[in-house]
């Protein structure tokens, strides 16, 4: 898969096919030891997002579930350590494995609303993919939970932020709270604090919502939004609220 940007419409588009796929991938966590904090945080949250969206996707299956649950467990346990202790080999290896498993997971189930809304932020404002996912993840998860609370509750337990005895509602609340806390701990900016111009952002919202829907990813979401709901979610993300 390859991503290209239409510079006239500021729209990110995917090119898929055998020609865009490598024959071999070198997965070596030692190569990440010099990766800076911001990149480690954003790509780490991106890996968790891949796993979570694969797990709740309408196209999920037993194979993607097994990969996604393993990825969520590893990513949640290692992400902060990998960020704050960049030479911690175990944490770096766990994040590399989590990222690989999560990639296999969403490759077999597709992604959902976070990715659908992330691509327009990247296309219009040149925000790195992992960072735009991180900006969106708490608010989009809170919006999506009512569409399949039992599934998100299971994700919370696999992630390690909810107990087996927690109700589904309590588990979902803990998952959203953990996502918010993770963004705070890893200093994920809002679009505003990142430096995006407010008038440009709000002026682009109708087009961004249309592009998000056109990507197809929102259709896999447990709760499928309309255009106005997506615009409202973009506004929440600007404010940093859930």
C-alpha positions as CSV (number, residue, x, y, z in Angstrom):
1,X,0.0,0.0,0.0
2,X,1.2,3.5,-0.9
3,X,-0.2,6.8,0.1
4,X,-0.1,9.8,-2.3
5,X,-1.5,13.3,-1.9
6,X,-3.5,15.1,-4.5
7,X,-1.9,18.6,-4.2
8,X,-4.9,20.3,-5.8
9,X,-7.5,18.9,-3.4
10,X,-5.2,18.3,-0.5
11,X,-6.6,14.7,-0.3
12,X,-4.6,11.7,0.7
13,X,-5.3,8.6,-1.4
14,X,-4.3,5.0,-1.3
15,X,-2.7,2.9,-4.0
16,X,-3.0,-0.8,-3.3
17,X,-1.7,-3.8,-5.1
18,X,1.1,-6.3,-5.3
19,X,3.5,-3.7,-6.7
20,X,3.1,-1.6,-3.6
21,X,3.9,-4.4,-1.2
22,X,7.5,-5.4,-0.1
23,X,8.6,-9.0,-0.5
24,X,10.6,-8.8,2.7
25,X,10.4,-6.6,5.8
26,X,13.3,-6.2,8.3
27,X,11.8,-6.0,11.8
28,X,14.7,-5.1,14.1
29,X,13.9,-3.1,17.2
30,X,17.6,-2.1,17.7
31,X,17.2,0.2,14.7
32,X,14.6,2.2,16.7
33,X,16.8,3.0,19.7
34,X,17.7,6.4,18.3
35,X,14.2,7.4,17.2
36,X,13.2,10.6,19.0
37,X,10.5,10.9,21.7
38,X,7.9,12.5,19.5
39,X,8.2,10.0,16.7
40,X,8.2,7.1,19.2
41,X,5.1,8.4,20.9
42,X,3.2,9.0,17.7
43,X,4.1,5.8,15.9
44,X,3.4,3.9,19.2
45,X,-0.1,5.3,19.5
46,X,-0.6,4.7,15.8
47,X,0.2,1.0,16.4
48,X,-2.3,0.8,19.2
49,X,-4.9,2.6,17.0
50,X,-4.3,0.0,14.2
51,X,-4.9,-2.8,16.7
52,X,-8.0,-1.3,18.3
53,X,-9.6,-0.4,15.0
54,X,-8.9,-3.8,13.7
55,X,-10.6,-5.3,16.8
56,X,-13.8,-3.3,16.5
57,X,-14.0,-3.1,12.7
58,X,-17.1,-4.5,11.0
59,X,-14.7,-6.6,8.8
60,X,-13.0,-8.2,11.8
61,X,-12.5,-12.0,11.9
62,X,-11.0,-14.5,14.3
63,X,-7.5,-14.2,12.6
64,X,-7.5,-10.4,12.9
65,X,-8.9,-10.6,16.5
66,X,-6.0,-12.8,17.6
67,X,-3.4,-10.4,16.1
68,X,-5.2,-7.3,17.4
69,X,-5.5,-8.5,21.0
70,X,-1.8,-9.5,21.2
71,X,-0.9,-6.1,19.7
72,X,-3.0,-4.1,22.2
73,X,-1.5,-6.0,25.2
74,X,2.1,-5.5,24.1
75,X,1.6,-1.9,23.0
76,X,-0.2,-0.8,26.2
77,X,2.5,-2.4,28.4
78,X,5.5,-1.0,26.6
79,X,4.6,2.4,25.0
80,X,5.4,4.7,27.8
81,X,8.6,2.9,28.7
82,X,9.8,3.0,25.1
83,X,9.2,6.7,25.0
84,X,10.8,7.7,28.3
85,X,13.6,5.0,28.2
86,X,14.6,5.0,24.6
87,X,17.4,2.5,25.2
88,X,15.2,0.0,27.0
89,X,15.6,-3.0,24.6
90,X,12.7,-5.0,25.9
91,X,10.2,-2.1,25.5
92,X,11.5,-1.3,22.1
93,X,11.2,-4.9,21.0
94,X,7.7,-5.2,22.4
95,X,6.6,-2.0,20.5
96,X,8.1,-3.4,17.3
97,X,6.3,-6.7,17.7
98,X,3.1,-4.8,18.6
99,X,3.4,-2.6,15.5
100,X,4.0,-5.7,13.3
101,X,1.0,-7.6,14.7
102,X,-1.2,-4.6,14.5
103,X,-0.3,-4.1,10.9
104,X,-1.2,-7.7,10.1
105,X,-4.4,-7.3,12.0
106,X,-5.8,-4.3,10.2
107,X,-4.5,-5.7,6.9
108,X,-7.0,-8.5,7.4
109,X,-9.9,-6.4,8.8
110,X,-9.4,-2.8,7.6
111,X,-9.5,0.3,9.8
112,X,-12.4,2.6,11.0
113,X,-13.3,6.2,11.8
114,X,-10.0,7.3,13.3
115,X,-8.2,6.6,10.1
116,X,-10.9,8.0,7.9
117,X,-10.7,11.3,9.8
118,X,-6.9,11.3,10.1
119,X,-6.1,11.3,6.4
120,X,-7.8,14.7,5.8
121,X,-5.9,16.3,8.7
122,X,-2.7,15.0,7.2
123,X,-3.6,16.1,3.6
124,X,-4.7,19.6,4.5
125,X,-2.3,20.5,7.3
126,X,0.7,18.1,6.7
127,X,0.4,16.5,10.1
128,X,2.2,13.1,10.3
129,X,-0.1,10.2,10.2
130,X,0.6,8.8,13.6
131,X,0.2,12.2,15.3
132,X,-3.1,12.9,13.6
133,X,-4.4,9.5,14.7
134,X,-3.2,10.3,18.3
135,X,-5.0,13.6,18.2
136,X,-8.3,11.8,17.2
137,X,-8.2,8.6,19.1
138,X,-9.7,9.6,22.5
139,X,-12.7,11.6,21.1
140,X,-13.4,9.1,18.3
141,X,-13.3,6.2,20.7
142,X,-15.7,7.9,23.1
143,X,-18.1,8.6,20.1
144,X,-17.8,5.0,18.9
145,X,-18.3,3.1,22.2
146,X,-22.2,3.1,22.1
147,X,-22.0,1.3,18.8
148,X,-20.5,-1.8,20.4
149,X,-19.8,-1.3,24.1
150,X,-19.1,-5.0,24.8
151,X,-16.4,-5.0,22.1
152,X,-14.7,-1.9,23.5
153,X,-15.0,-3.3,27.0
154,X,-13.2,-6.4,25.8
155,X,-10.5,-4.2,24.3
156,X,-10.2,-2.4,27.6
157,X,-9.6,-5.6,29.5
158,X,-7.1,-6.9,26.9
159,X,-5.3,-3.5,27.1
160,X,-5.0,-4.0,30.9
161,X,-6.9,-0.9,32.0
162,X,-10.1,-2.7,33.1
163,X,-10.7,-5.7,35.3
164,X,-12.5,-8.8,34.4
165,X,-15.3,-8.0,36.9
166,X,-15.9,-4.4,35.6
167,X,-19.2,-3.8,33.8
168,X,-18.9,-3.1,30.2
169,X,-19.8,0.6,30.8
170,X,-17.1,1.0,33.5
171,X,-14.6,-0.8,31.3
172,X,-15.3,1.5,28.3
173,X,-15.0,4.6,30.6
174,X,-11.6,3.3,31.8
175,X,-10.5,2.8,28.2
176,X,-11.4,6.4,27.1
177,X,-9.8,7.8,30.3
178,X,-6.6,5.8,29.6
179,X,-6.4,7.1,26.0
180,X,-6.8,10.7,27.3
181,X,-4.2,10.1,30.0
182,X,-1.8,8.6,27.5
183,X,-2.1,11.6,25.2
184,X,-1.4,13.9,28.2
185,X,1.6,11.8,29.3
186,X,3.1,11.6,25.8
187,X,2.5,15.3,25.1
188,X,0.2,14.8,22.1
189,X,-0.8,18.3,20.9
190,X,-4.3,19.3,19.8
191,X,-4.5,20.7,16.3
192,X,-4.5,24.2,17.9
193,X,-1.4,23.7,20.0
194,X,0.3,22.0,17.1
195,X,0.0,25.3,15.3
196,X,-2.8,24.8,12.8
197,X,-4.5,28.1,11.9
198,X,-8.0,28.1,13.4
199,X,-9.8,29.8,10.5
200,X,-8.1,27.4,8.0
201,X,-9.0,24.4,10.1
202,X,-12.7,25.3,10.6
203,X,-13.0,26.5,7.0
204,X,-11.8,23.1,5.8
205,X,-14.1,21.0,8.0
206,X,-16.9,20.4,5.5
207,X,-14.5,19.2,2.8
208,X,-12.5,17.1,5.4
209,X,-15.7,15.4,6.5
210,X,-16.6,14.6,2.9
211,X,-13.1,13.2,2.3
212,X,-13.3,11.1,5.5
213,X,-16.5,9.5,4.4
214,X,-15.2,9.0,0.9
215,X,-12.3,7.0,2.2
216,X,-14.7,4.2,3.2
217,X,-13.1,3.6,6.6
218,X,-15.9,5.2,8.6
219,X,-18.3,2.6,7.2
220,X,-16.4,-0.1,9.2
221,X,-16.9,1.8,12.5
222,X,-19.1,0.4,15.2
223,X,-21.1,3.6,15.1
224,X,-21.2,5.0,11.6
225,X,-21.3,8.8,11.5
226,X,-22.9,11.2,9.1
227,X,-21.1,14.3,7.7
228,X,-22.4,16.7,10.4
229,X,-21.3,14.3,13.2
230,X,-17.8,14.1,11.7
231,X,-17.6,17.9,11.6
232,X,-18.7,18.0,15.2
233,X,-16.0,15.4,16.1
234,X,-13.3,17.5,14.3
235,X,-14.4,20.5,16.5
236,X,-14.1,18.4,19.7
237,X,-10.6,17.3,18.6
238,X,-9.7,21.0,18.1
239,X,-10.8,21.7,21.7
240,X,-9.1,18.6,23.0
241,X,-12.3,17.3,24.5
242,X,-14.0,13.9,24.4
